[in-house]
């Protein structure tokens, strides 16, 4: 049994690692290889290329990397065939993976799309391609099942790996004066946010600020002197957050992690101005953070572009928004009790055994 993976972003690497591990536990003889990151490798996947280690983001940034992306696409096709792939599992990263899905189906392979593209937010035209070129679509967001059903398509919510990873954990400690900063996993995100975080730390000297530095950016971390009360942490979020009072989180999977760990937060995001202008024309959702999208209401404050200021963030931190704690419990309930081992693994094994 041979499964090949493609995950293009650090968040996908994190989420897919749990499924890699679950498949290995279900069938230790299964061979799993692919283009994934350090988390998937640690879970048991043989890494052929670290695609999450160099993620591309934004309309402008992607446009500048067209030749690189085409080269990667050709190489991964060779790797998939050389491995003798029976089932190809694609993780999000739609601009790259949907093209690979079409090619793989043409070669007679079975295709599983784990964490489908967020076509409910934008590019709904991808729906036909996704369903046509996937044998199974497995979602980790509870509202996606009903959205696809409203379009006449069937996918399966299989639980969320983070719910399983952080079950029964609560890292919140009120008045601890410990703030966790999560500036993202891409250099361009970090470069825009770190100056604001540094200025915030300069004003709030009674707090300590712990910056979680993603593995994908450690070798390319922006240079500059940081305030003495800023601590750079080369550890996982779950390790750094113990005893935190509050978090400032770049939009993405990290916002859901922080919520599931029971910590109040604000989501902050500063994007390339051109990419943001294009996104505003195309994106159809009201929120950018996963907790708000899942609950369909603003349980977490969101600050975008010019609103990401020291003044705004300081007021929020000092106000101690503990009302989020009730909403966090509601979020846990909304996520439900489905699990990868019970709901995702049997569907993948069925394709392998067919």
C-alpha positions as a Markdown table, in Angstrom:
| # | Residue | x | y | z |
|---|---|---|---|---|
| 1 | Unk | 0.0 | 0.0 | 0.0 |
| 2 | Unk | 1.5 | 3.3 | -1.1 |
| 3 | Unk | 0.2 | 6.7 | -0.2 |
| 4 | Unk | 1.8 | 9.9 | -1.5 |
| 5 | Unk | 1.2 | 13.3 | 0.1 |
| 6 | Unk | 1.4 | 16.9 | -1.0 |
| 7 | Unk | 1.0 | 19.6 | 1.6 |
| 8 | Unk | 2.2 | 23.1 | 0.6 |
| 9 | Unk | 1.9 | 25.2 | 3.8 |
| 10 | Unk | 3.1 | 24.9 | 7.4 |
| 11 | Unk | -0.6 | 24.8 | 8.6 |
| 12 | Unk | -1.3 | 21.9 | 6.2 |
| 13 | Unk | 1.8 | 20.1 | 7.4 |
| 14 | Unk | 0.6 | 20.4 | 11.0 |
| 15 | Unk | -2.9 | 19.2 | 10.3 |
| 16 | Unk | -1.9 | 16.4 | 7.9 |
| 17 | Unk | 0.6 | 15.0 | 10.4 |
| 18 | Unk | -2.2 | 13.7 | 12.6 |
| 19 | Unk | -3.7 | 11.8 | 9.6 |
| 20 | Unk | -0.2 | 10.4 | 8.6 |
| 21 | Unk | 0.1 | 9.1 | 12.2 |
| 22 | Unk | -3.5 | 7.7 | 12.2 |
| 23 | Unk | -2.9 | 5.8 | 8.9 |
| 24 | Unk | 0.3 | 4.3 | 10.3 |
| 25 | Unk | -1.4 | 3.1 | 13.4 |
| 26 | Unk | -4.2 | 1.5 | 11.3 |
| 27 | Unk | -1.7 | -0.2 | 9.0 |
| 28 | Unk | 2.0 | 0.0 | 10.0 |
| 29 | Unk | 3.0 | -1.7 | 6.7 |
| 30 | Unk | 1.6 | 1.2 | 4.6 |
| 31 | Unk | 4.3 | 3.2 | 2.8 |
| 32 | Unk | 3.8 | 7.0 | 3.1 |
| 33 | Unk | 6.0 | 9.4 | 1.3 |
| 34 | Unk | 5.6 | 12.8 | -0.2 |
| 35 | Unk | 6.1 | 16.6 | -0.3 |
| 36 | Unk | 5.4 | 17.5 | 3.3 |
| 37 | Unk | 7.1 | 19.3 | 6.2 |
| 38 | Unk | 8.8 | 18.4 | 9.4 |
| 39 | Unk | 5.5 | 17.6 | 11.3 |
| 40 | Unk | 4.5 | 15.0 | 8.7 |
| 41 | Unk | 8.0 | 13.6 | 8.6 |
| 42 | Unk | 8.0 | 13.2 | 12.4 |
| 43 | Unk | 4.6 | 11.4 | 12.1 |
| 44 | Unk | 6.0 | 8.8 | 9.8 |
| 45 | Unk | 6.0 | 10.1 | 6.2 |
| 46 | Unk | 9.2 | 9.8 | 4.1 |
| 47 | Unk | 10.0 | 13.3 | 3.0 |
| 48 | Unk | 10.9 | 13.7 | -0.6 |
| 49 | Unk | 10.7 | 17.5 | -0.6 |
| 50 | Unk | 9.9 | 20.1 | 2.0 |
| 51 | Unk | 7.2 | 22.1 | 0.1 |
| 52 | Unk | 5.8 | 23.7 | 3.3 |
| 53 | Unk | 9.3 | 25.0 | 4.0 |
| 54 | Unk | 8.9 | 27.6 | 1.2 |
| 55 | Unk | 5.2 | 28.5 | 1.1 |
| 56 | Unk | 3.9 | 31.1 | -1.4 |
| 57 | Unk | 1.3 | 33.6 | -0.4 |
| 58 | Unk | -0.7 | 36.4 | -2.0 |
| 59 | Unk | -1.6 | 37.3 | -5.6 |
| 60 | Unk | 1.5 | 39.3 | -6.2 |
| 61 | Unk | 3.9 | 36.9 | -4.5 |
| 62 | Unk | 2.6 | 33.9 | -6.5 |
| 63 | Unk | 2.7 | 35.8 | -9.7 |
| 64 | Unk | 6.4 | 36.5 | -9.2 |
| 65 | Unk | 7.1 | 32.8 | -8.7 |
| 66 | Unk | 5.3 | 31.3 | -11.7 |
| 67 | Unk | 8.4 | 29.6 | -13.1 |
| 68 | Unk | 9.3 | 28.1 | -9.8 |
| 69 | Unk | 5.8 | 26.7 | -9.3 |
| 70 | Unk | 5.8 | 25.2 | -12.8 |
| 71 | Unk | 9.2 | 23.5 | -12.1 |
| 72 | Unk | 7.9 | 22.1 | -8.8 |
| 73 | Unk | 4.7 | 20.8 | -10.5 |
| 74 | Unk | 6.7 | 18.9 | -13.1 |
| 75 | Unk | 9.0 | 17.5 | -10.4 |
| 76 | Unk | 6.3 | 16.3 | -8.1 |
| 77 | Unk | 4.6 | 14.4 | -11.0 |
| 78 | Unk | 7.8 | 12.5 | -11.5 |
| 79 | Unk | 8.1 | 11.7 | -7.8 |
| 80 | Unk | 4.5 | 10.5 | -7.6 |
| 81 | Unk | 5.1 | 8.1 | -10.5 |
| 82 | Unk | 8.5 | 6.9 | -9.3 |
| 83 | Unk | 7.0 | 6.1 | -5.9 |
| 84 | Unk | 4.3 | 3.9 | -7.5 |
| 85 | Unk | 1.5 | 5.8 | -5.8 |
| 86 | Unk | -1.8 | 4.1 | -5.3 |
| 87 | Unk | -3.6 | 6.9 | -3.4 |
| 88 | Unk | -2.6 | 10.5 | -3.6 |
| 89 | Unk | -3.6 | 12.7 | -0.6 |
| 90 | Unk | -3.7 | 16.4 | -1.3 |
| 91 | Unk | -3.8 | 18.9 | 1.5 |
| 92 | Unk | -5.4 | 22.3 | 0.8 |
| 93 | Unk | -3.0 | 24.5 | -1.4 |
| 94 | Unk | -5.6 | 24.6 | -4.2 |
| 95 | Unk | -3.7 | 26.6 | -6.8 |
| 96 | Unk | -1.1 | 23.8 | -7.0 |
| 97 | Unk | -2.9 | 20.7 | -5.8 |
| 98 | Unk | -6.0 | 20.9 | -8.0 |
| 99 | Unk | -3.8 | 20.7 | -11.1 |
| 100 | Unk | -2.0 | 17.7 | -9.7 |
| 101 | Unk | -5.4 | 16.1 | -8.9 |
| 102 | Unk | -6.5 | 16.4 | -12.5 |
| 103 | Unk | -3.2 | 14.9 | -13.7 |
| 104 | Unk | -3.3 | 12.0 | -11.2 |
| 105 | Unk | -6.8 | 11.0 | -12.1 |
| 106 | Unk | -5.8 | 10.9 | -15.7 |
| 107 | Unk | -3.1 | 8.5 | -14.7 |
| 108 | Unk | -5.6 | 6.2 | -13.0 |
| 109 | Unk | -4.7 | 7.0 | -9.4 |
| 110 | Unk | -7.1 | 7.4 | -6.5 |
| 111 | Unk | -7.2 | 11.0 | -5.1 |
| 112 | Unk | -8.2 | 12.1 | -1.6 |
| 113 | Unk | -8.5 | 15.8 | -0.9 |
| 114 | Unk | -7.9 | 16.3 | 2.8 |
| 115 | Unk | -8.8 | 19.9 | 3.8 |
| 116 | Unk | -10.5 | 21.1 | 0.6 |
| 117 | Unk | -9.9 | 24.6 | -0.8 |
| 118 | Unk | -12.0 | 27.3 | 0.8 |
| 119 | Unk | -14.2 | 27.7 | -2.2 |
| 120 | Unk | -17.1 | 28.9 | 0.0 |
| 121 | Unk | -14.9 | 32.1 | 0.5 |
| 122 | Unk | -13.8 | 32.6 | -3.0 |
| 123 | Unk | -13.3 | 30.9 | -6.4 |
| 124 | Unk | -16.4 | 28.8 | -6.2 |
| 125 | Unk | -15.8 | 27.9 | -9.8 |
| 126 | Unk | -13.2 | 25.4 | -8.5 |
| 127 | Unk | -16.1 | 23.2 | -7.1 |
| 128 | Unk | -16.5 | 21.2 | -10.3 |
| 129 | Unk | -12.8 | 20.5 | -10.7 |
| 130 | Unk | -12.5 | 19.5 | -7.0 |
| 131 | Unk | -15.3 | 17.0 | -7.1 |
| 132 | Unk | -14.5 | 15.7 | -10.6 |
| 133 | Unk | -10.9 | 14.9 | -9.7 |
| 134 | Unk | -11.3 | 13.6 | -6.2 |
| 135 | Unk | -12.5 | 10.2 | -5.0 |
| 136 | Unk | -12.9 | 11.5 | -1.5 |
| 137 | Unk | -13.1 | 15.0 | 0.0 |
| 138 | Unk | -12.4 | 15.1 | 3.7 |
| 139 | Unk | -13.1 | 18.3 | 5.6 |
| 140 | Unk | -11.8 | 19.4 | 9.0 |
| 141 | Unk | -14.3 | 22.3 | 9.4 |
| 142 | Unk | -17.8 | 21.4 | 10.6 |
| 143 | Unk | -19.8 | 23.8 | 8.4 |
| 144 | Unk | -18.3 | 22.6 | 5.1 |
| 145 | Unk | -20.5 | 19.5 | 4.9 |
| 146 | Unk | -23.7 | 21.5 | 4.8 |
| 147 | Unk | -22.3 | 24.1 | 2.4 |
| 148 | Unk | -21.3 | 21.4 | -0.1 |
| 149 | Unk | -24.6 | 19.7 | 0.3 |
| 150 | Unk | -26.4 | 22.9 | -0.6 |
| 151 | Unk | -24.5 | 22.7 | -3.9 |
| 152 | Unk | -25.5 | 19.1 | -4.5 |
| 153 | Unk | -22.2 | 17.6 | -3.5 |
| 154 | Unk | -21.2 | 15.2 | -0.8 |
| 155 | Unk | -18.0 | 15.5 | 1.3 |
| 156 | Unk | -17.3 | 14.3 | 4.8 |
| 157 | Unk | -16.4 | 16.2 | 8.0 |
| 158 | Unk | -13.9 | 13.9 | 9.7 |
| 159 | Unk | -13.2 | 15.9 | 12.8 |
| 160 | Unk | -10.4 | 18.4 | 13.3 |
| 161 | Unk | -6.8 | 17.2 | 14.2 |
| 162 | Unk | -6.3 | 20.1 | 16.5 |
| 163 | Unk | -9.3 | 19.1 | 18.6 |
| 164 | Unk | -7.8 | 15.7 | 19.1 |
| 165 | Unk | -4.3 | 17.1 | 19.7 |
| 166 | Unk | -5.4 | 19.6 | 22.4 |
| 167 | Unk | -8.2 | 17.6 | 24.0 |
| 168 | Unk | -8.7 | 18.6 | 27.6 |
| 169 | Unk | -5.9 | 21.2 | 27.5 |
| 170 | Unk | -6.3 | 24.7 | 28.9 |
| 171 | Unk | -3.3 | 27.0 | 28.9 |
| 172 | Unk | -5.0 | 30.2 | 29.9 |
| 173 | Unk | -3.7 | 32.0 | 33.1 |
| 174 | Unk | -5.3 | 35.3 | 33.9 |
| 175 | Unk | -3.1 | 38.2 | 34.9 |
| 176 | Unk | 0.1 | 36.3 | 34.1 |
| 177 | Unk | 1.5 | 39.2 | 32.1 |
| 178 | Unk | 2.5 | 36.6 | 29.5 |
| 179 | Unk | 1.5 | 37.4 | 25.9 |
| 180 | Unk | 2.0 | 35.0 | 23.0 |
| 181 | Unk | 2.8 | 36.5 | 19.6 |
| 182 | Unk | 2.2 | 34.4 | 16.4 |
| 183 | Unk | 3.3 | 36.5 | 13.4 |
| 184 | Unk | 2.8 | 33.7 | 10.9 |
| 185 | Unk | 4.9 | 31.2 | 8.9 |
| 186 | Unk | 5.8 | 33.4 | 5.9 |
| 187 | Unk | 8.6 | 36.0 | 5.9 |
| 188 | Unk | 6.4 | 38.7 | 4.3 |
| 189 | Unk | 3.9 | 38.4 | 7.1 |
| 190 | Unk | 6.5 | 38.5 | 9.8 |
| 191 | Unk | 8.3 | 41.5 | 8.4 |
| 192 | Unk | 5.1 | 43.6 | 8.5 |
| 193 | Unk | 4.0 | 42.6 | 12.0 |
| 194 | Unk | 7.3 | 42.4 | 14.0 |
| 195 | Unk | 7.8 | 46.2 | 14.1 |
| 196 | Unk | 4.3 | 46.7 | 15.6 |
| 197 | Unk | 5.0 | 43.9 | 18.2 |
| 198 | Unk | 8.3 | 45.4 | 19.1 |
| 199 | Unk | 6.8 | 48.9 | 19.6 |
| 200 | Unk | 4.0 | 47.3 | 21.8 |
| 201 | Unk | 6.6 | 45.5 | 24.0 |
| 202 | Unk | 8.4 | 48.8 | 24.4 |
| 203 | Unk | 5.3 | 50.4 | 25.9 |
| 204 | Unk | 4.2 | 47.4 | 28.0 |
| 205 | Unk | 7.3 | 46.7 | 29.9 |
| 206 | Unk | 5.6 | 44.9 | 32.6 |
| 207 | Unk | 4.6 | 42.1 | 30.1 |
| 208 | Unk | 6.7 | 39.4 | 28.5 |
| 209 | Unk | 6.1 | 38.7 | 24.9 |
| 210 | Unk | 6.8 | 35.2 | 23.5 |
| 211 | Unk | 7.2 | 35.1 | 19.7 |
| 212 | Unk | 6.6 | 31.7 | 18.2 |
| 213 | Unk | 9.0 | 31.3 | 15.3 |
| 214 | Unk | 7.8 | 28.8 | 12.7 |
| 215 | Unk | 10.4 | 26.3 | 11.4 |
| 216 | Unk | 9.9 | 27.5 | 7.9 |
| 217 | Unk | 11.3 | 31.0 | 8.7 |
| 218 | Unk | 14.0 | 30.4 | 11.2 |
| 219 | Unk | 16.8 | 30.7 | 8.7 |
| 220 | Unk | 15.2 | 33.8 | 7.1 |
| 221 | Unk | 14.1 | 35.6 | 10.2 |
| 222 | Unk | 14.1 | 39.5 | 9.8 |
| 223 | Unk | 17.2 | 41.2 | 11.3 |
| 224 | Unk | 16.8 | 43.9 | 13.9 |
| 225 | Unk | 17.1 | 44.5 | 17.6 |
| 226 | Unk | 14.1 | 43.5 | 19.7 |
| 227 | Unk | 13.0 | 44.8 | 23.1 |
| 228 | Unk | 14.4 | 43.0 | 26.1 |
| 229 | Unk | 10.9 | 41.7 | 27.1 |
| 230 | Unk | 10.5 | 39.9 | 23.8 |
| 231 | Unk | 11.5 | 36.2 | 23.8 |
| 232 | Unk | 12.0 | 34.3 | 20.6 |
| 233 | Unk | 10.7 | 30.7 | 20.9 |
| 234 | Unk | 11.7 | 28.0 | 18.5 |
| 235 | Unk | 9.1 | 25.6 | 20.0 |
| 236 | Unk | 5.6 | 24.4 | 19.2 |
| 237 | Unk | 2.7 | 26.6 | 20.0 |
| 238 | Unk | 1.4 | 24.1 | 22.5 |
| 239 | Unk | 4.7 | 24.4 | 24.5 |
| 240 | Unk | 5.0 | 28.2 | 24.4 |
| 241 | Unk | 1.4 | 29.0 | 25.4 |
| 242 | Unk | 1.3 | 27.4 | 28.8 |
| 243 | Unk | 0.3 | 30.1 | 31.3 |
| 244 | Unk | -0.5 | 32.8 | 28.7 |
| 245 | Unk | -2.9 | 35.6 | 29.4 |
| 246 | Unk | -3.5 | 36.7 | 25.8 |
| 247 | Unk | -2.3 | 36.1 | 22.3 |
| 248 | Unk | -1.9 | 38.1 | 19.1 |
| 249 | Unk | -2.3 | 35.8 | 16.2 |
| 250 | Unk | -1.8 | 36.1 | 12.5 |
| 251 | Unk | -4.9 | 34.8 | 10.6 |
| 252 | Unk | -4.8 | 31.1 | 9.9 |
| 253 | Unk | -4.7 | 27.8 | 11.7 |
| 254 | Unk | -2.9 | 29.4 | 14.6 |
| 255 | Unk | -6.0 | 31.3 | 15.6 |
| 256 | Unk | -7.9 | 28.0 | 16.0 |
| 257 | Unk | -5.0 | 26.5 | 17.9 |
| 258 | Unk | -5.1 | 29.4 | 20.4 |
| 259 | Unk | -8.9 | 29.2 | 20.8 |
| 260 | Unk | -8.7 | 25.4 | 21.4 |
| 261 | Unk | -6.0 | 26.0 | 24.1 |
| 262 | Unk | -8.5 | 28.3 | 25.9 |
| 263 | Unk | -6.6 | 31.5 | 25.5 |
| 264 | Unk | -8.3 | 34.9 | 24.6 |
| 265 | Unk | -6.8 | 36.5 | 21.5 |
| 266 | Unk | -7.0 | 39.0 | 18.8 |
| 267 | Unk | -6.2 | 38.2 | 15.1 |
| 268 | Unk | -3.9 | 40.7 | 13.4 |
| 269 | Unk | -3.0 | 40.8 | 9.8 |
| 270 | Unk | -1.0 | 43.0 | 7.5 |
| 271 | Unk | -0.9 | 42.0 | 3.8 |
| 272 | Unk | 0.6 | 43.2 | 0.6 |
| 273 | Unk | -1.6 | 46.2 | -0.3 |
| 274 | Unk | -2.2 | 45.0 | -3.9 |
| 275 | Unk | -3.0 | 41.4 | -2.8 |
| 276 | Unk | -5.4 | 42.7 | -0.2 |
| 277 | Unk | -7.2 | 45.0 | -2.7 |
| 278 | Unk | -7.7 | 42.0 | -5.0 |
| 279 | Unk | -8.8 | 39.8 | -2.1 |
| 280 | Unk | -11.5 | 42.3 | -1.0 |
| 281 | Unk | -13.0 | 42.2 | -4.5 |
| 282 | Unk | -13.1 | 38.4 | -4.6 |
| 283 | Unk | -13.5 | 37.0 | -1.0 |
| 284 | Unk | -17.1 | 36.5 | 0.0 |
| 285 | Unk | -16.8 | 35.9 | 3.8 |
| 286 | Unk | -17.2 | 38.4 | 6.7 |
| 287 | Unk | -14.3 | 37.0 | 8.8 |
| 288 | Unk | -10.7 | 36.0 | 8.3 |
| 289 | Unk | -10.1 | 33.9 | 11.4 |
| 290 | Unk | -11.1 | 30.3 | 11.8 |
| 291 | Unk | -12.9 | 30.7 | 15.2 |
| 292 | Unk | -15.1 | 33.4 | 13.7 |
| 293 | Unk | -15.8 | 31.5 | 10.5 |
| 294 | Unk | -16.7 | 28.3 | 12.4 |
| 295 | Unk | -19.1 | 30.2 | 14.8 |
| 296 | Unk | -20.3 | 32.6 | 12.1 |
| 297 | Unk | -19.9 | 35.5 | 14.4 |
| 298 | Unk | -17.1 | 37.7 | 15.7 |
| 299 | Unk | -16.0 | 35.9 | 18.9 |
| 300 | Unk | -12.4 | 37.0 | 18.3 |
| 301 | Unk | -11.4 | 40.7 | 17.5 |
| 302 | Unk | -9.9 | 41.1 | 14.1 |
| 303 | Unk | -7.5 | 43.9 | 13.1 |
| 304 | Unk | -6.5 | 44.4 | 9.5 |
| 305 | Unk | -3.8 | 46.6 | 7.9 |
| 306 | Unk | -3.9 | 50.1 | 9.3 |
| 307 | Unk | -5.9 | 49.0 | 12.4 |
| 308 | Unk | -2.9 | 46.9 | 13.5 |
| 309 | Unk | -1.6 | 49.7 | 15.8 |
| 310 | Unk | 0.1 | 49.8 | 19.2 |
| 311 | Unk | -2.8 | 51.8 | 20.6 |
| 312 | Unk | -5.4 | 49.3 | 19.5 |
| 313 | Unk | -3.5 | 46.3 | 20.7 |
| 314 | Unk | -2.5 | 47.9 | 24.0 |
| 315 | Unk | -6.2 | 48.8 | 24.8 |
| 316 | Unk | -7.2 | 45.2 | 24.1 |
| 317 | Unk | -4.5 | 43.5 | 26.1 |
| 318 | Unk | -5.1 | 45.8 | 29.1 |
| 319 | Unk | -8.8 | 45.2 | 29.0 |
| 320 | Unk | -8.4 | 41.4 | 29.5 |
| 321 | Unk | -11.3 | 40.3 | 27.3 |
| 322 | Unk | -12.2 | 37.2 | 29.4 |
| 323 | Unk | -15.7 | 37.1 | 27.7 |
| 324 | Unk | -14.0 | 35.1 | 25.0 |
| 325 | Unk | -13.8 | 32.2 | 27.4 |
| 326 | Unk | -17.6 | 31.4 | 27.1 |
| 327 | Unk | -17.3 | 31.6 | 23.3 |
| 328 | Unk | -14.4 | 29.2 | 23.3 |
| 329 | Unk | -16.5 | 26.6 | 25.1 |
| 330 | Unk | -19.2 | 27.1 | 22.4 |
| 331 | Unk | -16.5 | 26.6 | 19.8 |
| 332 | Unk | -15.5 | 23.3 | 21.3 |
| 333 | Unk | -19.1 | 22.1 | 21.1 |
| 334 | Unk | -19.5 | 23.2 | 17.5 |
| 335 | Unk | -16.4 | 21.2 | 16.5 |
| 336 | Unk | -18.1 | 18.0 | 17.6 |
| 337 | Unk | -16.7 | 14.5 | 18.3 |
| 338 | Unk | -15.8 | 13.1 | 14.9 |
| 339 | Unk | -12.2 | 11.7 | 14.7 |
| 340 | Unk | -9.6 | 10.9 | 12.0 |
| 341 | Unk | -9.2 | 7.3 | 13.1 |
| 342 | Unk | -13.0 | 6.6 | 12.9 |
| 343 | Unk | -14.1 | 8.9 | 10.1 |
| 344 | Unk | -11.1 | 9.5 | 7.8 |
| 345 | Unk | -8.9 | 6.4 | 8.0 |
| 346 | Unk | -11.6 | 3.9 | 6.9 |
| 347 | Unk | -12.4 | 5.9 | 3.8 |
| 348 | Unk | -8.7 | 6.0 | 2.7 |
| 349 | Unk | -8.2 | 2.3 | 3.4 |
| 350 | Unk | -11.3 | 1.5 | 1.3 |
| 351 | Unk | -9.7 | 3.2 | -1.7 |
| 352 | Unk | -6.4 | 1.4 | -1.1 |
| 353 | Unk | -8.2 | -2.0 | -0.8 |
| 354 | Unk | -10.4 | -1.4 | -3.9 |
